[in-house]
Amino acid sequence: MFVGERVRLDPVQRAHLQKIIAWMYKEEVIARAFFGDPLPRSLEEMEAWLQQLRSNPHARVLAVVYRETEEIVGEVALQPIDWRNRSTFFAVILGEESRRGEGLGTEAARLALRYAFEGLNLNRVEANVLSSNEASIRLLKRVGFTWEGKRRAAVWKSGQWEDMEIYGITAREWYESQESGSGGPKLRVSH
């Protein structure tokens, strides 16, 4: 388990599924994301998804738990994981609107990067984000991702083509940011 000052990352549990379903179908979440219909809609379908996820060695999806209240406020995903090349894609969703703007997403992203580099021994983490998703772009830059390029007209969204921005961070960059103190607050690991 990776624990920060205000949030921790836990494996997704059955008790989290109803909230995750509710978040994934909110208009503002769908508007910022590049997926169309991301997850199953029923609890039964979500339970099957969770079982698949738990048995998939190429995916880690974790609940973001607000430590003060023990409530799930979001999720982070590292998937698919390419073990041969030690790389993955990263995404974070802060589903609880009342918790946005408090830095919880940034803290969760830093925890996820620490898990990727220190826990999973990956070498590279990539994030793809819609060019119009300014909040996610700011978060990626804040936690150390570097802009690597743009895939023009890559996603069909709301009746039009949108560009996809590509960001990445390597293990070397992550460790250097930790040594220099620019990687945010130090995080502790609990087992």
N, C-alpha and C positions, 0 to 999 in steps of 0.2 A: 504494500500500500504506500502511495506517495502522498505525503502530508505537507500542506503549506500552512501559512499563518491563519487563513480563513476558510480554505477549502481543502478537500482531499479527493483523491481519485480512488474509486472502488469499482470492482467488477459490477456490471449491470445485473440487477436482481429482478426476479419476477415482480416484486413490489414496486419497481420503478416503471414498469411498462405502461401503465395507464397515463402517467405524466408524459412519457416520451411520445406516445401516440398523440396526445393533445398538442404538444409543441410542434411536431412535424407537420401538422396540417394547419397551422396558423398562417394566415396570409403573409405576414411580415417575414416569417421564417422562409416560406417558399419563395417569396420575392427576392430574398438575398442569396438563396442557394441556387446551384445549377442543376439540382435534381428535379425530376418531374413528380413522380409518385414514389417517394423514398422508401417507405416501410409499409408493411401490411396494416390494414385498418382495424381489424378485430383483435381482441385480446388473445384468442386462440392462435391466430396467425403470428402475433408478436411472440408468443411463447415458443412456437416452432422456430421463429427467427433467432430467438435467444439460444435455443438448443443448438442450432446450426453454428451460431457465433462461437459458442463455448468449445465446439469441437473443431473449429477452423484454426489451424496453426498460422494462417496468414492474416489474421485480423485480431485487433485489440480495440474494443469499444468499452469505455469506462464512464461511469457516472461521476458527475461533479457534485460532491456533497458539501453543502454549507455547514461548517462544523458547529456554529453556534446553535442552530436549530435542528441539525441532522436531516434536513430536507434535501432532496435532489433538486439542483437548480440548472443542470445542464449535462452535456455529455461531450466527450472527446473521442475521436476515432483515429487510430493508426491502422490504415488498411488500404490496399493490400500490402502486406509486408513481403518484400522480395529478399529472402534470406541469403540467396547466393550473392547478391550485390549489396546486401545490408542497407536497404533503403525502404522507405514507405511514404505514403501520402497522409497528410494531417488535416483534420477538420475539428472545429469546436463550435458548439451551439450552446448559448446561454438561453435556455428556454423560459426561465422565470423572468418576466418583464420587470417585476418589482426589484430584481437584483441587478439589472443592467446599470452600467455607469458607475459601479462601485469598484471596478478593477478585478472582479472575480474571474472574468473570462481571461484576463491577462495572467492571473495567477494559475488558473487551470492550464493554460497553454504552456507556461513555464514548467509546470509539473509534468505535463505530457512529454515535453522535450527531454526533460531529465529522465523520464522512464524510457524513452526511445534510445537515448545515447548511453545512459548508465545502466539501465535495467535490461534492455534488449541488445545492447552492444551494436546498434545500427550506426552507419556512417553518414547517412543523408536522410533528411526529411523534406518533403516537398509539399507545397500547398497550392492548389488551384482555386482561384476566386474570381467571381464576376467583376469586371472593371467597374461596374456601378456600385459594388459593395464596399463603400468607403470605410465603414466601421471595421470590417474584417481586415482590410488592407492596413489600416492604422495599427491594429493589434499585431499583425504579422511583423511589421517593422519594429514595433515596440519590443517584441521578444527576440529579435535578432535575425529574422529572415531577410534575405536579399532578393530584390527583384531580378528575375532572370530572363523575362521576355513576355511576349503576348501571343496568344493564339487568336488571330482575328476571326470574327464571325464564327466562333466555335460552338456556341450554344443557342438553340432556338428557345426563346423565352418570351412569353406574353405576346406572341405574334410577330416577333422580330429577332434578328440575330444579335447576339451580344458577344463581346470580346471576353476572353479568359486570360487573367493575369497569372503568371507563373512565378512563385517565390520558392526559395530553398534555403536550407541551412545545413551545414556539415558538422560532424562531430568536432572537428578541429575548431571551427568557429564557436561552437557551443562552449567547449572547454576554455577557450581563450576569454570568452565573455565572463565565465565564472571566475577565472583567475584575476581578471581586471576589476571585478565587482560590478560590471555593467549589465550583468544578466539578471538583475532584480534581486530580491531577498533570497538568502540562502534557504534551501528547502531541506527538510529532513525525510528520511526514509524509514518506514516502520515495516517490520516483517511479521 
